Amino acid sequence: MSTEAQKATRRARVGIIGTGFAGLGMAIRLRQTGVDDFILMEKGDRIGGTWRDNDYPGCACDVPSNLYSYSFAPNPEWTTTFAHQPEILDYTNRVVAEYDLLRSTHLNTFVQDARWDADAQRWQVETSQGPYEFDVLVSATGPLSAPSIPNIPGLADFEGPVFHSAEWDHSVDLKGKRVAVIGTGASAIQFVPEIQKEVSELKLFQRTPPWLLPRPEYATSKLRRSLFRRFPILQKLGREYLYWGHEAYVIGFTRFSGVMKLPQLLAQRHLRSQIKDPALREKVTPNFTIGCKRILLSSNYYPALAQPNVEVIASGVSAIGKGSVTSSSGEEREVDAIVLGTGFHVTDIPIAEHVRGAAGTTLAEEWKGSMQAYRGATVSGFPNFFFVLGPNTGLGHSSMIFMVEASVQYVIDALQQMDQHGIAQVDVRPERYRRWNQGIQRRMPDTIWVKGGCASWYLDANGRNTTLWPDFTFRYRALTKRFDLESYTTLPRREAAEPATEPTPATA
Ligand code: N01
């Protein structure tokens, strides 16, 4: 692309940041409702978001695939009940092709700065590919897009390979190597059983043991697939069954924590049946109520830990040497490579540093360490800016795609109402914004995430849970079905605000 072309401002009615399930879901619904004037901006060189980035060995979904897929794009062909990453990415690519989204996608386009231009009533967006202008800006960057690299003294000086699970370095052959794994979250419990089979020694640094339930994964039969293909209603019914089964967790998570005794008993039984060594059993037994951190599903993690080439060091990490890792309890282990299963920047999402509202301040400055958004979607003082999967829309129990679809519906209805009423600008009223977030936070002390006795990435630096939705997901869907215009201040299009530049068609 020539420098001149890079400088030309590209315009569209809607700009979408990110092409994971959230961004693609937004784009598809726009297309379905007749809005073709949008551009998807993707920082990577391929679409796919977190399921593109996370391709570590064993990467798979821990929500059943029949639920973890778009409601409008059921996939009768899932080969297993819990699809693995390549199959999920294939599904995404098929949906992208079906809705012809590549022609609206600008790859390698990193959003550096987005600011609300009050005179033009538009978002001016600077990217690594030049400037853009949008009437409405949708952030769909998701909570799991920025790997968290721990600030451990000596990490930069380690002489062997070091990589994060979300940036797996497939050029490194771990076969026969002594490997340290730091972290025991949802990602680590999936890749540990895979790499355990090939490494000579695996030193697992476990700061907090997670609760695990068995993973009911099995290959789907040809008969089932053909029935789903021929009678879509059967797949729909299966999806409903899964949905309500998962929704039952909300009762224990947010209302009656005593209910969690049952899954905790099942998890204890799972642990006892898979780990016979009492010392190891003790090391990996959590000391908090199940559900306080994400409940993990695995039937091969504990057996991997029980193998002779694995040592669980039940401690955080205090230092890293040129060829060793030292635990906070002072145990030093010599290793050839380090894999970080240390999670993501979830409560300090990077996009918050790049988006500036009407007052010129960034989202991060507005939030002061605690993210918040009205109905998980809008922030006061940031007109025409929407989140898909914004603050407090995360789940610990069910499919995030359900929340994506609910969030997207809110934006779609906003656009339709803006058209209908000749509105150019909407900004959530400060008191609605404040009251909504106070309401969310008032519910938190009763939840398992606060009462359960654990520290987790659900809580931010101020100790607030700004990540999870503290209610049934159907309640969220009901709240986002209609854009509540009365909660917003609105402005019509100002004459002087007509664009100086001609609209530029999107190109892939
Ligand atoms: O990350 P995590 P993840 N020193 O944050 C430890 C989703 N997901 O990548 O518990 C030592 O859960 C940390 O210890 P502690 C899912 O939503 C979904 O595994 O904080 N240890 C923890 O053990 C999931 O929840 C699927 O004490 C350090 C681990 O690193 C989310 O992604 C699959 C440390 C981080 O665990 C994140 O999972 C996989 C330090 N300095 C992931 N810093 C699905 O199937 C952190 N840790 C849908």
Boltz pocket constraint, residues with backbone or C-beta under 6 A from the ligand:
constraints:
  - pocket:
      binder: B
      contacts: [[A, 60], [A, 61], [A, 62], [A, 63], [A, 144], [A, 150], [A, 151], [A, 152], [A, 165], [A, 182], [A, 183], [A, 184], [A, 185], [A, 186], [A, 187], [A, 188], [A, 205], [A, 207], [A, 208], [A, 294], [A, 315], [A, 316], [A, 317], [A, 341], [A, 342], [A, 343], [A, 344], [A, 395], [A, 455], [A, 456], [A, 457]]
      max_distance: 6.0
